[in-house]
């Protein structure tokens, strides 16, 4: 807008000077009609151009203002980049603040801190949480149902994504303990939507990836699988033999080899 105004004023001033010079040069003479018309037309054309530039500047200004507003708003958006810009110390203070009064957030923070100390420390924290869930007897109503689902998902995430990469044997043991929770969880929550079932089925399927990398006692594994099949009241161990087939076949081959040597 400012640029358009300046251009208009400068153009208008130049034409005024031009007209003034024309008046001085032809003073005492009656101005020619053709000259007058030409000068007026030139001035009108220049004014029109200046007005056009002014309108264009005014039309562009709102979009420029909107762009500035968007840039400003993007810096206030709640995302990882903007949060990282606050710095570690300030973020730590905020986490302490928001976790006050929230057992769920506190548990999540403890898990992350434990993971920073190593997979063994994280495994110890997960084992404690699984024991707490196993002991709990209170019914989980619809208000607390989502929190329970998040809790179960977080425990499996810690086992599968973080512990298994460093210690598959420990992860396999924790995963088995997690599946063992299924009966007590089913008895405490309405799973008509099948969301709890899906969590346990997804966790069970990961045995196929983790168990072959674990240092398992083959005889103990076979006995444990048999016991799981006998106590599979909720179908929590459906398909366990197929998922551990590689480990169980290895068990059989190793046992046959030892028998032939003996």
PyMOL commands that set and color helices and strands:
alter all, ss='L'
color gray80, all
select helices_A, chain A and resi 2-25+33-74+80-84+88-99+103-116+119-135+142-166+168-180+182-186+195-205+207-213+218-230+240-243+245-261
alter helices_A, ss='H'
color red, helices_A
deselect
rebuild
show_as cartoon
